[in-house]
Amino acid sequence: MLGEVLGVERRRRWSDDEKLEILLEVGVGGASVTQVAQRHELTRSQVYGWRRDLKKKGLWSPDRGAVFLPVDFGPHSEPAQSPAPSRPVLVELRLSNGRCLRFDSSMDGEALTRLIRAVEAA
C-alpha cells in the first residue's frame, strides 16, 4: 500500500484560561457551540468536555451569563437624603475568568479596582 505523509499531526495543549476564553465566546453575538468549535478547530464534544471539567474545578459557573452594571464609587455632586446608616454587607463578585471575590460593601472603590485587576491578571 502506497501512502503519502501530508503533515505532522500535532496535539494541542490548552490552559484553563484559554479554555475559559473559548467557552465564553459561546452565545456572544448568537454564536453556537458548533460555530465556536469550528472557529478554533475543535469538536463540539471538546467544548462540552471542557465545560464539564472546568465546572468540576470550580472555574466555570452556570450563572456565567450574569450581567453586571458599572457602579460609581465617586462622590455625588449634590447630597441627597441618605437613608439611615446601615451595616456593611458581604458582596460576591464573579469575574469573567471564573474567579469569585467576596468583600465588604464598605471597601474603598480604588482598592476594589486594584484588587479586581490583580485577580484578573493572576
Secondary structure, DSSP 4 states (H G I P E B T S, - for coil): ---------------HHHHHHHHTTTTGGG--HHHHHHHTT--HHHHHHHHHHHHHHT---TTTT--------SPPSS---PPPP----EEEEE-TTS-EEEEETTS-HHHHHHHHHHHHH-
